[in-house]
Amino acid sequence: MAKTPPPNDLLKHVWLPYTQMQTARQPLQAVSTQGSLIQLADGRELIDGIASWWTACHGYNHPHIQAAMAAQLEKMPHVMFGGLVHEPALKLAERLAAKTPGDLNHVFFVDSGSVAVEVAMKMAVQYWLNKGYSGRAKMVSFRYGYHGDTMACMSVCDPDESMHSLFRDYLPRQVLAELPDAESEAAFDALLEREKHNIAAVLIEPLVQGAGGMKVHAPETLRRVADACRRHGVLLIADEVFVGFGRAGTLFACEQAGVTPDILCLGKALTGGAVSLAATLARPHVYEAFLSDDATKALMHGPTFMANPLACAAANASLDLFETEPRLEQVAKIEAQLREGLAPCAKIPGVLDVRVKGAIGAVQCASLGDAAALREKFAEQGFWIRPFGDIVYLTPAFTIRQDQLAALTSSICSTLPGWLSRS
Ligand SMILES: Cc1ncc(COP(=O)(O)O)c(C=O)c1O
């Protein structure tokens, strides 16, 4: 069996995400995946509780997605989308328009979630310009929000998490708000009333704010935000890059609030986690604001690999699986199992909260200490669990076996008491 090389050899040329490279620990080397399992180069096998940053909703290497990609690989792995179109993208756009809430009929493909959000913000700003309003260029976003790591995306993330002070001279200034509950609804309304002439859109992660701490809010909160946007004539952008495709219990989280945003961002599980693809969808009134005899009113955006045929084939196959396999029922079962399996954590000293929504389960601790060391501890037990901040969470594949999920929740329940009493 091949041995993993020592850390310095392994990390000689790669620069890891969110990592202080000077003190970077020896990373685990993955060699293959199957279902909810990750095989490592040292021969170990980990049960995966994260689904590769929430993407692999059908488990890894689903044969239907692999077959679709293999067939597409033979025919045409890539062709540019500027001036050419292809069947996988046309079919996918039609299916997304049909499956997303309301009349989100116009699909702009991009290559990652961050770019989907960038495009959404660009669309919102240009929407107002095309309609003859100047000065409506700011976004309202929410505390604990996360929308990606590119510059404009960082400007709408939680200011502490995305280090706004460090990038002060570089980031556009936006408007930060608290998610409005029944008590703070009036304050949110007043904010929109005051700022509406400067605001292009309100940007929200519906129902669960993911990377900002797996914070769950009620559908009524989303409805309040949507209603306030309508009242004040501000566009609503829903970023479902994380919660879209069943993660929060319904195919799209907005469904639970009966809300159709003006613009919707999708990514991550769009291809079932096989390969990167994302999309920004717009309702007709947004799309129509770009129609003109004037060429400058067009949406001037076009990533090189947008609508990559291989990725579109994977996404179409992923949608097939949502149609033919009982994914949302599986999510409901996972939700029940996460509730039961993580409930004992609530009694552990140092645990502040246990939250479950759809196939997302999070244990909020007062302080986790070294999250990377805790990750190693889970890996030693045979689990891929990646705590961040003060959160230990699970976002498994919807196809995870009951015994695999039970092993993950038990590991969290049995590891946290010792860990928290030490840190
Ligand atoms: C809600 C949300 N929006 C946008 C992004 C950015 O997506 P990507 O990492 O594909 O650029 C993420 C990534 O975690 C996300 O959770």
The ligand as a Gaussian input file, in Angstrom:
#p B3LYP/6-31G(d) Opt

LIG

0 1
 C      -24.421000      30.288000      -0.077000
 C      -23.163000      30.243000      -0.882000
 N      -23.019000      31.085000      -1.914000
 C      -21.919000      31.068000      -2.687000
 C      -20.879000      30.183000      -2.434000
 C      -19.648000      30.200000      -3.293000
 O      -19.626000      29.072000      -4.093000
 P      -18.237000      28.581000      -4.772000
 O      -17.380000      28.099000      -3.652000
 O      -18.669000      27.511000      -5.720000
 O      -17.657000      29.762000      -5.465000
 C      -20.998000      29.303000      -1.358000
 C      -19.907000      28.367000      -1.050000
 O      -19.832000      27.775000       0.005000
 C      -22.167000      29.321000      -0.565000
 O      -22.318000      28.499000       0.472000

